Amino acid sequence: MRLVFLASGAFARPTLEWLAKSEHDVAAVVSQPPRSSGRGRRTTRTPVSALANELGFETIEAPDVNAPEIVERLGSLDAHVGLVIAFGQKIGPTIRSAASGGYINLHASLLPKLRGAAPIQWAIANGDTRTGCTVFRLADRMDAGPVLVRSETDIDPSETAGELHDRLAELGVETVRHALTILDENHSAPGTPQDDALATSAPKLAKSDGSVRFDQPVSRVVCHILGMTPWPGATARFEASDGRWENVTLMRAQHAGDDTAPDVPPGTIDERGFVAASNGFVQIVEIKPSSKRIMAWEDFVNGRHVAQGDRFLSVSF
């Protein structure tokens, strides 16, 4: 099958690598243009654009994929299907109608659950125990088109959003393979309409979403920390009893196994090094001080001389 591949983020790389080895014909790869990042403002290509260049695919870097010249170019490729994964731009109806089999999208949730830009992070932060990938037909409303294929997987209780991202990216390869098999047999396969009554949202995250609140139940605090790792980062302010303080990122945490109701304010560190939540204690596993490497909690405790009564406070943005 001849297709156009529209993607930008690293989530799409495993699928592009598979397509390069498959019987399918990738007519072109469309991605976001290079952006400046880092202290030196170095210009870098998107993860997909860089990979497409390595694999020898024709690459179109489009600031606006719906611009007339891009629409005309994509229409001239005679693609059967357009495949969209973590692209970052809305695909207009003119482009969608240019491929005989329409445009499909790989999404990292079990639609209609978690429609939106950050389904992986919100799945963990919400405490979900199961998630997966969905390939659906693009429609005017975001993530609302008919479903062609779903693939499911359990979420490990200790899994961060970064780890789940990588697993779902691999699961997405099989999900796309199945969807393309369906479309290869019938380009017009309609898919199954989503039940909008079951839809939930996964809005784009901001840095402020990472702020940790220990006045929540233990399970919610732990899920929030894991769901915000590695971005936007579960941030808090460490304050020692002697007045020292610094902003930190909590990289990994777990239930301390103690359901005793704390008799100290939320965020307070006890004699065991556990942190009080509203209904129990959180055990920090890994932490990253500002501008320093990730370290084990024990190393932070020893290096900062953390003592009973020290505490974590929420960070304001």
C-alpha positions in Angstrom: 0.0 0.0 0.0 1.2 3.5 -0.9 1.0 5.9 2.0 2.0 9.3 3.3 3.4 9.4 6.8 2.8 12.5 8.9 4.6 12.5 12.3 7.0 14.5 14.4 7.4 13.0 17.9 9.6 10.1 19.0 6.4 8.0 19.6 6.2 7.5 15.8 9.8 6.3 15.2 9.2 2.6 15.8 6.4 2.6 13.2 8.5 4.4 10.6 11.3 2.0 11.2 8.9 -0.9 10.6 7.4 0.7 7.5 10.9 1.0 6.0 11.2 -2.8 6.2 7.6 -3.6 5.2 6.0 -4.2 1.9 4.3 -0.8 2.1 5.5 2.2 0.0 6.0 5.4 1.9 5.6 8.1 -0.7 6.8 10.9 1.7 7.3 11.7 5.3 5.8 15.0 6.5 7.0 16.5 9.8 7.2 19.8 11.7 10.1 22.1 10.7 13.4 22.2 12.8 13.2 24.2 16.1 15.7 25.9 18.3 16.2 24.5 21.7 18.7 24.3 24.6 21.0 27.0 26.0 22.8 27.4 22.7 19.5 27.6 20.8 20.7 24.9 18.5 18.4 24.0 15.6 17.3 20.4 15.6 15.1 18.3 13.4 12.1 16.5 14.8 12.8 12.8 15.8 10.8 11.6 12.9 12.4 14.0 10.4 15.9 12.9 11.5 15.0 9.3 11.2 13.3 9.7 7.8 16.5 11.3 6.5 18.6 8.4 7.8 16.2 5.9 6.1 16.3 7.8 2.8 12.6 8.9 2.6 11.5 12.0 0.9 10.9 14.5 3.7 8.6 17.5 3.7 9.1 19.8 6.7 5.8 21.8 6.9 5.2 24.8 9.1 1.5 24.6 8.1 0.5 21.3 6.6 -2.8 22.8 5.4 -1.0 25.5 3.3 -2.2 25.3 -0.4 1.3 24.3 -1.7 1.6 21.5 0.8 -2.0 20.2 0.1 -1.2 20.2 -3.6 2.1 18.4 -3.1 0.5 15.7 -1.0 -2.4 15.3 -3.4 0.1 14.7 -6.2 1.6 11.6 -4.4 -1.4 9.4 -5.2 -1.3 7.8 -1.8 -3.9 5.2 -0.8 -3.7 6.2 2.9 -2.4 9.0 5.1 -1.0 7.8 8.5 -0.7 10.4 11.2 1.2 9.8 14.5 2.1 12.5 17.0 2.3 15.1 14.3 1.3 18.3 16.2 -1.0 19.9 13.6 -4.6 19.5 12.7 -5.2 17.8 9.4 -7.8 19.6 7.4 -10.6 18.0 5.3 -8.9 18.9 2.0 -5.8 16.8 2.8 -7.9 14.0 4.3 -9.8 13.6 1.0 -6.6 13.5 -1.1 -5.9 9.8 -0.3 -8.3 7.2 -1.7 -8.5 5.4 1.7 -8.5 8.6 3.8 -6.3 9.5 6.7 -5.9 7.4 9.9 -4.3 8.3 13.2 -2.4 6.2 15.9 -3.4 7.5 19.3 -1.9 6.3 22.7 -5.1 5.5 24.5 -8.2 3.3 24.3 -10.4 5.7 22.6 -12.9 7.3 23.3 -11.0 7.4 26.7 -8.3 10.1 27.0 -8.8 12.2 23.8 -6.2 14.9 23.6 -2.5 15.7 23.5 -1.3 13.9 26.7 -3.0 10.5 27.0 0.0 8.6 28.4 0.7 11.1 31.2 -3.0 11.4 32.2 -3.5 7.6 32.1 -0.9 7.2 34.8 -1.8 10.4 36.8 -5.4 9.3 36.9 -4.5 5.9 38.3 -5.7 3.9 35.3 -4.6 0.3 35.4 -5.0 -0.4 31.6 -4.4 1.5 28.4 -3.3 0.9 24.9 -3.3 2.2 21.3 -6.1 3.0 18.9 -6.0 3.5 15.1 -9.0 5.5 14.0 -10.1 7.5 11.0 -9.5 11.2 11.2 -12.6 13.4 11.5 -13.3 17.1 12.1 -13.4 16.6 15.9 -10.2 15.8 17.7 -9.7 12.0 18.3 -13.3 11.4 17.6 -13.3 9.4 14.3 -14.4 5.8 13.8 -12.1 3.1 15.3 -10.3 0.6 13.1 -8.2 -1.2 15.6 -7.5 -1.2 19.4 -4.6 -2.9 21.2 -4.6 -3.1 25.0 -1.9 -3.5 27.8 -1.7 -3.2 31.6 0.0 -0.3 33.3 2.6 -1.4 35.8 2.0 0.3 39.2 5.7 1.5 39.2 5.8 2.6 35.5 6.5 6.2 34.6 5.0 8.1 31.7 8.3 7.9 29.9 8.5 4.1 30.2 4.9 3.7 29.2 5.5 6.0 26.2 8.2 3.6 24.9 6.1 0.5 25.4 3.1 2.0 23.7 5.3 3.2 20.8 6.2 -0.5 20.2 2.6 -1.6 20.7 1.6 1.0 18.1 3.6 -0.8 15.4 1.4 -3.9 15.7 -1.7 -1.8 15.9 -0.8 0.1 12.7 0.1 -3.1 10.9 -3.3 -4.6 11.7 -5.0 -1.4 10.5 -3.1 -1.3 7.2 -4.0 -4.9 6.6 -7.7 -4.0 7.0 -7.3 -1.0 4.6 -5.3 -3.1 2.1 -8.3 -5.3 1.7 -10.8 -2.5 1.7 -9.6 1.1 1.4 -13.1 2.3 2.5 -13.4 0.2 5.7 -15.5 2.5 7.8 -14.5 1.5 11.3 -16.7 1.5 14.4 -18.1 4.9 15.6 -16.9 6.0 19.1 -19.4 6.4 21.9 -19.0 10.0 22.8 -20.8 9.4 26.2 -17.7 7.5 27.3 -15.2 10.1 26.2 -12.7 11.6 28.6 -10.0 14.3 28.0 -6.2 14.3 28.2 -5.4 18.0 27.7 -1.9 19.3 26.9 0.3 19.6 29.9 2.0 22.8 31.1 4.9 23.0 33.5 2.6 24.0 36.3 0.8 20.7 36.0 3.8 19.0 37.5 3.5 20.7 40.9 3.2 18.0 43.6 0.6 18.4 46.3 1.1 16.1 49.3 -2.3 17.0 50.8 -3.8 14.3 48.5 -4.2 10.6 49.1 -1.0 8.5 48.8 -2.2 6.7 45.6 -2.9 10.0 43.9 0.4 11.5 44.9 2.3 8.5 43.6 0.4 8.3 40.4 0.9 12.1 39.8 4.7 11.8 40.3 4.9 8.8 37.9 2.6 10.4 35.4 4.6 13.6 35.2 7.9 11.8 34.7 9.9 12.8 32.7 7.9 15.9 31.5 6.7 18.3 32.8 8.4 16.9 35.9 6.9 16.4 39.3 8.3 19.4 41.1 8.3 20.4 44.8 10.2 22.7 47.1 12.4 20.9 49.7 12.7 22.9 52.9 15.0 21.8 55.7 14.3 22.8 59.3 17.4 24.9 59.4 16.2 27.2 56.6 17.9 25.5 53.6 15.7 25.0 50.6 15.8 24.0 46.9 13.4 23.1 44.1 13.6 19.4 43.2 11.9 17.0 40.7 10.6 13.8 42.2 11.3 11.2 39.5 9.8 8.0 41.1 7.8 7.2 44.2 5.7 4.4 45.7 3.4 3.7 48.5 5.4 3.4 51.7 3.2 0.5 52.9 2.0 2.4 56.0 -1.6 3.4 56.0 -1.4 5.1 59.4 -3.0 8.5 59.3 -0.1 11.0 59.6 -0.2 13.3 62.7 2.0 15.9 60.9 1.2 18.3 58.0 1.3 16.9 54.5 4.7 17.0 52.9 6.5 16.4 56.2 9.3 13.9 56.3 9.3 11.4 59.2 12.1 9.6 61.0 12.0 6.8 58.4 12.4 9.2 55.5 8.8 8.8 54.3 6.7 11.8 53.3 3.3 12.4 54.8 0.3 12.5 52.5 -3.3 13.0 53.5 -4.0 9.4 54.4 -0.6 7.7 54.7 3.0 8.0 53.6 4.8 8.2 50.3 8.3 6.7 49.8 10.4 8.7 47.4 12.6 6.4 45.3 14.5 8.8 42.9 14.9 12.5 43.0 16.6 15.2 40.8 17.9 18.3 42.5 17.8 21.4 40.3 20.5 21.3 37.6 21.9 18.1 39.0 21.7 14.4 38.1 19.0 12.0 39.1 19.9 10.2 42.3 18.5 7.6 44.7 16.5 9.1 47.6 19.0 7.7 50.0 21.8 9.6 48.3 19.8 12.8 48.6 19.1 12.2 52.2 22.7 11.7 53.0 24.0 14.5 50.9 21.5 17.1 52.2 21.4 15.8 55.7 17.6 15.3 55.5 16.1 15.1 59.0 12.8 14.4 60.5 10.6 17.5 60.2 12.0 18.6 56.9 9.3 18.9 54.3 8.2 19.2 50.7 6.0 22.1 49.7 4.1 22.8 46.4 5.8 24.9 43.8 4.0 27.9 42.4 4.4 28.8 38.7 
